[in-house]
Structures are given as structure tokens and as C-alpha cells.
Amino acid sequence: MTDPVIAERLLLATRVDCCFQLDEPTFIAAGESYWLDDEQGELCVARGNGQTTWHSGSRRHGSSPGDPAPRRTP
């Protein structure tokens, strides 16, 4: 699990921590904290109303930001 980060402004997250690609884009409001739970493969967001939401995704090993998605072989 990564350490929580507090969003300084409204974010539309599609990728977190360079290599964790979310299944669906997720809004994170200013002041909300977020972190990765690598064991569960989820982005966790502590919402301002006291709730936590979990958003699924996957880690792309061996890639760098901006790299194209790996191709699948038939």
C-alpha cells in the first residue's frame, strides 16, 4: 500500500503512480486523500463525507509514463 496523498485540486485520474492504470477514470476532489492498495489492485479515495471509495485497475510492470499499452499476442 502506498502512503496517502492529498489532492491539491480537482483531479480526473486515469493513471496513478506512473504504472497503475484505472479501469475507469475517477474524479478526486481537492482535499480528498487517495492511495493505492497493491494487494487488492485498487485505488482508494477518502471522500470528504467520511466515505472511502475503491476503484479497480491494474499495474503495468516495466512501463514508463506515456508508453503505449502492451500488445496482446494471438
C-alpha positions in Angstrom: 0.0 0.0 0.0 1.3 3.5 -0.8 1.1 6.5 1.5 -1.9 8.7 1.2 -1.7 11.8 -1.0 -4.0 14.8 -0.6 -5.3 16.2 -3.8 -4.4 19.9 -4.1 -7.1 20.5 -6.8 -9.8 18.6 -8.6 -8.2 15.6 -10.5 -9.5 13.3 -13.1 -7.4 10.2 -12.5 -6.8 7.6 -15.3 -3.3 6.5 -14.1 -1.7 6.8 -10.6 1.9 6.3 -9.5 3.1 6.1 -13.1 2.1 2.5 -13.8 -1.3 1.8 -12.2 -4.0 2.1 -14.9 -7.6 2.6 -13.6 -10.3 0.6 -15.3 -12.5 3.8 -15.4 -11.5 7.5 -14.9 -12.1 8.7 -11.4 -12.7 12.2 -10.0 -10.8 13.1 -6.9 -11.8 16.5 -5.3 -9.5 19.0 -3.8 -8.7 18.0 -0.2 -9.6 14.3 -0.6 -6.8 11.8 0.0 -6.0 8.8 -2.2 -3.6 5.8 -2.1 -3.0 2.6 -3.9 -3.8 -0.8 -2.3 -1.5 -3.0 -4.3 -2.7 -6.2 -2.6 -6.3 -5.6 -3.8 -5.4 -3.8 -7.1 -7.4 -0.8 -6.2 -7.2 3.0 -5.9 -8.7 4.1 -2.6 -10.2 7.6 -2.2 -11.2 9.0 1.2 -14.1 11.3 0.2 -14.9 14.5 2.1 -18.1 13.0 3.5 -16.3 10.3 5.6 -16.7 7.6 3.0 -14.0 5.7 1.2 -14.4 4.5 -2.4 -12.4 1.8 -4.2 -11.6 1.9 -7.9 -10.2 -1.1 -9.7 -7.3 -1.1 -12.1 -4.0 -2.9 -12.9 -0.3 -2.3 -12.6 1.6 -2.2 -15.9 5.0 -3.7 -15.0 8.1 -2.5 -16.8 6.4 0.6 -18.4 7.0 4.3 -18.1 4.5 7.1 -18.2 3.4 7.7 -21.8 4.4 4.3 -23.0 1.7 2.7 -25.3 -0.2 -0.2 -23.8 1.4 -3.6 -24.4 0.1 -5.6 -27.4 -1.6 -8.9 -26.9 -0.3 -11.8 -28.9 -2.8 -14.1 -30.5 
